[in-house]
Amino acid sequence: MEGIIMKKKWIAGLASVAAVALLLVGCGKSSSTKETTLTVGASNIPHAQILKHVQPQLKKEGINLKIKVFQDYVLPNKDLANKNLDANYFQHTPFLNNWNKENNGTLVSAGKVHLEPIGIYSKKYKSLKDLPNGATVLVSNNVSDYGRVLTLFKDAGLITLKKGTDITTAKFSDIQDNKRNIKFKTDLEPKLMPQFYQKGEGDAVVINANYAEQAKLNPTKDAIALEKNSSPYANIVAVRKGDKNKPAIKKLMKALQSKSTQQWISKHYKGAVVPVYPNGKN
């Protein structure tokens, strides 16, 4: 009888130990699978597409990446500053610097990802050098891109710039010589530029690569002049000051700058979007 009682106590004790073990395992599992939601604002093409590419990878690392698509260049920084986003991905550093200056902002770059070569398109001419005297070139009202446009015309030998001009902050008033008296119309919305091109307005139209892609244009084939890969206008992920070293932001940047993602960008966009780190960032 005593043996039976001891056996029952032993079984009861074993069951208690097993229950505690299961409870601990359950707690460990719950802790390890807890997700962090990261909301990132982005332009539709290519930014949102690139973010969607890294979503599965981030999911495995406990990051629930939510992508909010914007169709303009105004709201993403406002929403980030107002804490409606954790980060945004649509702009280059000169644009961010200009936005901070005009809005007393403190947003910072978390790192570079890719370059979208700005291009010049024309229904009438096959080269910048073919533009006639007095030609009209349509340019968006995105002031931070003016240096990129001026560089293309300077490299083509159509203009010169005033001595000491900083190309990242250059404006059309910095032109020294304009031998063909080219007229630059600069009060147009960036997203409307492909429409002006399709309608044949102006002699040439400057279009950002993301809007060119949306309009089914291939910058490497359709542009009569295209920005060089050495341009300082790489697209970045922006965050609020102090958030750059948050674990979720670091995981996002590691995924975007990884060799696999950078090579995917190169292969998927075929030169229309260029990776900043072709072999991944060390």
Contacts in CASP RR format, 6 or more apart in sequence:
PFRMAT RR
TARGET T0000
AUTHOR 0000-0000-0000
METHOD contacts of the structure
MODEL  1
MEGIIMKKKWIAGLASVAAVALLLVGCGKSSSTKETTLTVGASNIPHAQI
LKHVQPQLKKEGINLKIKVFQDYVLPNKDLANKNLDANYFQHTPFLNNWN
KENNGTLVSAGKVHLEPIGIYSKKYKSLKDLPNGATVLVSNNVSDYGRVL
TLFKDAGLITLKKGTDITTAKFSDIQDNKRNIKFKTDLEPKLMPQFYQKG
EGDAVVINANYAEQAKLNPTKDAIALEKNSSPYANIVAVRKGDKNKPAIK
KLMKALQSKSTQQWISKHYKGAVVPVYPNGKN
33 62 0 8 1.000
34 62 0 8 1.000
35 62 0 8 1.000
35 63 0 8 1.000
35 64 0 8 1.000
36 62 0 8 1.000
36 63 0 8 1.000
36 64 0 8 1.000
36 247 0 8 1.000
36 248 0 8 1.000
37 63 0 8 1.000
37 64 0 8 1.000
37 66 0 8 1.000
38 58 0 8 1.000
38 63 0 8 1.000
38 64 0 8 1.000
38 65 0 8 1.000
38 66 0 8 1.000
38 86 0 8 1.000
38 87 0 8 1.000
38 248 0 8 1.000
38 249 0 8 1.000
38 252 0 8 1.000
39 66 0 8 1.000
39 67 0 8 1.000
39 68 0 8 1.000
39 84 0 8 1.000
39 85 0 8 1.000
39 86 0 8 1.000
39 87 0 8 1.000
40 51 0 8 1.000
40 65 0 8 1.000
40 66 0 8 1.000
40 67 0 8 1.000
40 68 0 8 1.000
40 85 0 8 1.000
40 86 0 8 1.000
40 87 0 8 1.000
40 88 0 8 1.000
40 89 0 8 1.000
40 237 0 8 1.000
40 252 0 8 1.000
41 47 0 8 1.000
41 67 0 8 1.000
41 68 0 8 1.000
41 69 0 8 1.000
41 70 0 8 1.000
41 76 0 8 1.000
41 79 0 8 1.000
41 80 0 8 1.000
41 85 0 8 1.000
41 87 0 8 1.000
41 88 0 8 1.000
41 89 0 8 1.000
41 90 0 8 1.000
42 48 0 8 1.000
42 51 0 8 1.000
42 67 0 8 1.000
42 68 0 8 1.000
42 69 0 8 1.000
42 70 0 8 1.000
42 76 0 8 1.000
42 88 0 8 1.000
42 89 0 8 1.000
42 90 0 8 1.000
43 69 0 8 1.000
43 70 0 8 1.000
43 71 0 8 1.000
43 76 0 8 1.000
43 89 0 8 1.000
43 90 0 8 1.000
43 210 0 8 1.000
44 69 0 8 1.000
44 70 0 8 1.000
44 71 0 8 1.000
44 210 0 8 1.000
44 214 0 8 1.000
45 210 0 8 1.000
45 213 0 8 1.000
45 214 0 8 1.000
46 114 0 8 1.000
46 116 0 8 1.000
46 209 0 8 1.000
46 210 0 8 1.000
46 213 0 8 1.000
46 265 0 8 1.000
46 269 0 8 1.000
46 273 0 8 1.000
47 89 0 8 1.000
47 90 0 8 1.000
47 210 0 8 1.000
47 235 0 8 1.000
48 67 0 8 1.000
48 69 0 8 1.000
49 268 0 8 1.000
50 89 0 8 1.000
50 113 0 8 1.000
50 114 0 8 1.000
50 256 0 8 1.000
50 261 0 8 1.000
50 265 0 8 1.000
51 65 0 8 1.000
51 67 0 8 1.000
51 89 0 8 1.000
52 67 0 8 1.000
53 261 0 8 1.000
53 264 0 8 1.000
54 65 0 8 1.000
54 252 0 8 1.000
54 255 0 8 1.000
54 256 0 8 1.000
54 261 0 8 1.000
55 65 0 8 1.000
55 67 0 8 1.000
57 255 0 8 1.000
58 64 0 8 1.000
58 65 0 8 1.000
58 251 0 8 1.000
58 252 0 8 1.000
58 255 0 8 1.000
59 65 0 8 1.000
61 251 0 8 1.000
61 255 0 8 1.000
63 248 0 8 1.000
63 251 0 8 1.000
63 252 0 8 1.000
65 252 0 8 1.000
68 79 0 8 1.000
68 85 0 8 1.000
70 76 0 8 1.000
70 90 0 8 1.000
71 191 0 8 1.000
72 191 0 8 1.000
73 90 0 8 1.000
73 91 0 8 1.000
73 95 0 8 1.000
73 142 0 8 1.000
73 190 0 8 1.000
76 85 0 8 1.000
76 88 0 8 1.000
76 90 0 8 1.000
76 91 0 8 1.000
77 88 0 8 1.000
77 91 0 8 1.000
77 96 0 8 1.000
77 99 0 8 1.000
77 103 0 8 1.000
77 107 0 8 1.000
77 238 0 8 1.000
79 85 0 8 1.000
79 88 0 8 1.000
80 86 0 8 1.000
80 87 0 8 1.000
80 88 0 8 1.000
80 107 0 8 1.000
80 238 0 8 1.000
80 239 0 8 1.000
80 240 0 8 1.000
81 103 0 8 1.000
81 105 0 8 1.000
81 107 0 8 1.000
81 240 0 8 1.000
83 240 0 8 1.000
86 239 0 8 1.000
86 243 0 8 1.000
86 248 0 8 1.000
86 249 0 8 1.000
87 110 0 8 1.000
87 237 0 8 1.000
87 238 0 8 1.000
87 239 0 8 1.000
87 243 0 8 1.000
87 249 0 8 1.000
87 252 0 8 1.000
88 237 0 8 1.000
88 238 0 8 1.000
89 113 0 8 1.000
89 235 0 8 1.000
89 236 0 8 1.000
89 237 0 8 1.000
89 238 0 8 1.000
90 235 0 8 1.000
91 99 0 8 1.000
91 235 0 8 1.000
91 236 0 8 1.000
91 238 0 8 1.000
92 144 0 8 1.000
92 232 0 8 1.000
92 233 0 8 1.000
92 234 0 8 1.000
92 235 0 8 1.000
92 236 0 8 1.000
93 109 0 8 1.000
93 168 0 8 1.000
93 232 0 8 1.000
93 233 0 8 1.000
93 234 0 8 1.000
93 236 0 8 1.000
94 144 0 8 1.000
94 168 0 8 1.000
94 169 0 8 1.000
94 232 0 8 1.000
94 233 0 8 1.000
95 142 0 8 1.000
95 144 0 8 1.000
95 145 0 8 1.000
96 107 0 8 1.000
96 108 0 8 1.000
96 109 0 8 1.000
96 236 0 8 1.000
96 238 0 8 1.000
97 144 0 8 1.000
98 143 0 8 1.000
98 144 0 8 1.000
99 105 0 8 1.000
99 107 0 8 1.000
100 106 0 8 1.000
100 107 0 8 1.000
106 240 0 8 1.000
106 241 0 8 1.000
107 238 0 8 1.000
107 239 0 8 1.000
107 240 0 8 1.000
107 241 0 8 1.000
108 238 0 8 1.000
108 239 0 8 1.000
108 240 0 8 1.000
108 241 0 8 1.000
108 242 0 8 1.000
108 244 0 8 1.000
109 236 0 8 1.000
109 237 0 8 1.000
109 238 0 8 1.000
109 239 0 8 1.000
110 236 0 8 1.000
110 237 0 8 1.000
110 238 0 8 1.000
110 239 0 8 1.000
110 243 0 8 1.000
110 244 0 8 1.000
110 249 0 8 1.000
110 252 0 8 1.000
110 253 0 8 1.000
111 236 0 8 1.000
111 237 0 8 1.000
111 253 0 8 1.000
111 257 0 8 1.000
112 234 0 8 1.000
112 235 0 8 1.000
112 236 0 8 1.000
112 257 0 8 1.000
112 276 0 8 1.000
112 277 0 8 1.000
113 234 0 8 1.000
113 235 0 8 1.000
113 236 0 8 1.000
113 237 0 8 1.000
113 256 0 8 1.000
113 257 0 8 1.000
113 265 0 8 1.000
113 275 0 8 1.000
113 276 0 8 1.000
114 234 0 8 1.000
114 235 0 8 1.000
114 262 0 8 1.000
114 265 0 8 1.000
114 273 0 8 1.000
114 274 0 8 1.000
114 275 0 8 1.000
114 276 0 8 1.000
115 227 0 8 1.000
115 229 0 8 1.000
115 231 0 8 1.000
115 233 0 8 1.000
115 234 0 8 1.000
115 235 0 8 1.000
115 273 0 8 1.000
115 274 0 8 1.000
115 275 0 8 1.000
115 276 0 8 1.000
116 208 0 8 1.000
116 209 0 8 1.000
116 210 0 8 1.000
116 235 0 8 1.000
116 272 0 8 1.000
116 273 0 8 1.000
116 274 0 8 1.000
117 209 0 8 1.000
117 219 0 8 1.000
117 226 0 8 1.000
117 227 0 8 1.000
117 228 0 8 1.000
117 229 0 8 1.000
117 231 0 8 1.000
117 271 0 8 1.000
117 272 0 8 1.000
117 274 0 8 1.000
118 145 0 8 1.000
118 148 0 8 1.000
118 149 0 8 1.000
118 152 0 8 1.000
118 206 0 8 1.000
118 207 0 8 1.000
118 208 0 8 1.000
118 209 0 8 1.000
118 226 0 8 1.000
118 227 0 8 1.000
118 233 0 8 1.000
119 152 0 8 1.000
119 206 0 8 1.000
119 207 0 8 1.000
119 208 0 8 1.000
119 209 0 8 1.000
119 212 0 8 1.000
119 219 0 8 1.000
119 223 0 8 1.000
119 225 0 8 1.000
119 226 0 8 1.000
119 227 0 8 1.000
120 128 0 8 1.000
120 137 0 8 1.000
120 149 0 8 1.000
120 152 0 8 1.000
120 204 0 8 1.000
120 205 0 8 1.000
120 206 0 8 1.000
120 207 0 8 1.000
120 223 0 8 1.000
120 224 0 8 1.000
120 225 0 8 1.000
120 226 0 8 1.000
121 197 0 8 1.000
121 204 0 8 1.000
121 205 0 8 1.000
121 206 0 8 1.000
121 207 0 8 1.000
121 212 0 8 1.000
121 217 0 8 1.000
121 222 0 8 1.000
121 223 0 8 1.000
121 224 0 8 1.000
122 131 0 8 1.000
122 197 0 8 1.000
122 203 0 8 1.000
122 204 0 8 1.000
122 205 0 8 1.000
122 224 0 8 1.000
123 197 0 8 1.000
123 200 0 8 1.000
124 200 0 8 1.000
124 203 0 8 1.000
124 204 0 8 1.000
125 131 0 8 1.000
125 203 0 8 1.000
125 204 0 8 1.000
125 224 0 8 1.000
126 224 0 8 1.000
127 224 0 8 1.000
127 225 0 8 1.000
128 152 0 8 1.000
128 153 0 8 1.000
128 156 0 8 1.000
128 158 0 8 1.000
128 204 0 8 1.000
128 224 0 8 1.000
128 225 0 8 1.000
129 156 0 8 1.000
129 157 0 8 1.000
129 158 0 8 1.000
130 224 0 8 1.000
131 137 0 8 1.000
131 158 0 8 1.000
131 180 0 8 1.000
131 182 0 8 1.000
131 203 0 8 1.000
131 204 0 8 1.000
132 180 0 8 1.000
132 203 0 8 1.000
133 180 0 8 1.000
133 181 0 8 1.000
134 180 0 8 1.000
134 181 0 8 1.000
134 182 0 8 1.000
134 183 0 8 1.000
135 180 0 8 1.000
135 182 0 8 1.000
135 183 0 8 1.000
135 202 0 8 1.000
135 203 0 8 1.000
135 204 0 8 1.000
136 182 0 8 1.000
136 183 0 8 1.000
136 185 0 8 1.000
136 202 0 8 1.000
136 203 0 8 1.000
137 182 0 8 1.000
137 183 0 8 1.000
137 184 0 8 1.000
137 185 0 8 1.000
137 202 0 8 1.000
137 203 0 8 1.000
137 204 0 8 1.000
137 205 0 8 1.000
137 206 0 8 1.000
138 185 0 8 1.000
138 188 0 8 1.000
138 193 0 8 1.000
138 196 0 8 1.000
138 201 0 8 1.000
138 202 0 8 1.000
138 204 0 8 1.000
138 205 0 8 1.000
138 206 0 8 1.000
139 145 0 8 1.000
139 146 0 8 1.000
139 149 0 8 1.000
139 184 0 8 1.000
139 185 0 8 1.000
139 186 0 8 1.000
139 188 0 8 1.000
139 206 0 8 1.000
140 186 0 8 1.000
140 188 0 8 1.000
140 189 0 8 1.000
140 190 0 8 1.000
140 193 0 8 1.000
140 206 0 8 1.000
140 208 0 8 1.000
141 186 0 8 1.000
141 187 0 8 1.000
141 188 0 8 1.000
141 189 0 8 1.000
141 190 0 8 1.000
142 190 0 8 1.000
142 208 0 8 1.000
143 171 0 8 1.000
145 206 0 8 1.000
145 208 0 8 1.000
145 233 0 8 1.000
146 170 0 8 1.000
146 171 0 8 1.000
146 172 0 8 1.000
146 186 0 8 1.000
147 167 0 8 1.000
147 168 0 8 1.000
147 169 0 8 1.000
147 170 0 8 1.000
147 171 0 8 1.000
148 227 0 8 1.000
148 231 0 8 1.000
148 233 0 8 1.000
149 184 0 8 1.000
149 206 0 8 1.000
150 159 0 8 1.000
150 161 0 8 1.000
150 167 0 8 1.000
150 170 0 8 1.000
150 172 0 8 1.000
150 174 0 8 1.000
150 175 0 8 1.000
151 167 0 8 1.000
151 227 0 8 1.000
151 231 0 8 1.000
152 225 0 8 1.000
152 227 0 8 1.000
153 159 0 8 1.000
153 182 0 8 1.000
154 160 0 8 1.000
154 161 0 8 1.000
156 225 0 8 1.000
158 178 0 8 1.000
158 179 0 8 1.000
158 180 0 8 1.000
158 182 0 8 1.000
159 175 0 8 1.000
159 176 0 8 1.000
159 177 0 8 1.000
159 178 0 8 1.000
159 179 0 8 1.000
159 182 0 8 1.000
160 175 0 8 1.000
160 176 0 8 1.000
160 177 0 8 1.000
161 167 0 8 1.000
161 170 0 8 1.000
161 174 0 8 1.000
161 175 0 8 1.000
161 176 0 8 1.000
162 174 0 8 1.000
162 175 0 8 1.000
162 176 0 8 1.000
163 176 0 8 1.000
165 174 0 8 1.000
167 232 0 8 1.000
168 232 0 8 1.000
172 184 0 8 1.000
172 186 0 8 1.000
185 202 0 8 1.000
188 196 0 8 1.000
190 208 0 8 1.000
190 211 0 8 1.000
191 211 0 8 1.000
193 205 0 8 1.000
193 206 0 8 1.000
193 207 0 8 1.000
193 208 0 8 1.000
193 211 0 8 1.000
194 205 0 8 1.000
194 207 0 8 1.000
194 211 0 8 1.000
194 212 0 8 1.000
194 214 0 8 1.000
194 215 0 8 1.000
194 217 0 8 1.000
195 215 0 8 1.000
196 202 0 8 1.000
196 205 0 8 1.000
197 205 0 8 1.000
197 207 0 8 1.000
197 215 0 8 1.000
197 217 0 8 1.000
198 215 0 8 1.000
204 224 0 8 1.000
207 215 0 8 1.000
207 217 0 8 1.000
207 223 0 8 1.000
209 219 0 8 1.000
209 272 0 8 1.000
209 273 0 8 1.000
212 218 0 8 1.000
212 219 0 8 1.000
212 222 0 8 1.000
212 223 0 8 1.000
212 272 0 8 1.000
213 219 0 8 1.000
213 269 0 8 1.000
213 272 0 8 1.000
213 273 0 8 1.000
217 223 0 8 1.000
218 270 0 8 1.000
218 272 0 8 1.000
219 226 0 8 1.000
219 271 0 8 1.000
219 272 0 8 1.000
220 226 0 8 1.000
220 270 0 8 1.000
220 271 0 8 1.000
220 272 0 8 1.000
227 233 0 8 1.000
229 274 0 8 1.000
234 276 0 8 1.000
237 249 0 8 1.000
237 252 0 8 1.000
237 253 0 8 1.000
237 256 0 8 1.000
239 246 0 8 1.000
239 249 0 8 1.000
243 249 0 8 1.000
255 261 0 8 1.000
257 276 0 8 1.000
257 277 0 8 1.000
257 280 0 8 1.000
257 281 0 8 1.000
258 280 0 8 1.000
258 281 0 8 1.000
259 277 0 8 1.000
259 279 0 8 1.000
259 280 0 8 1.000
262 275 0 8 1.000
262 276 0 8 1.000
262 277 0 8 1.000
262 278 0 8 1.000
262 279 0 8 1.000
262 280 0 8 1.000
262 281 0 8 1.000
263 275 0 8 1.000
263 278 0 8 1.000
265 273 0 8 1.000
265 274 0 8 1.000
265 275 0 8 1.000
266 274 0 8 1.000
266 275 0 8 1.000
266 278 0 8 1.000
END
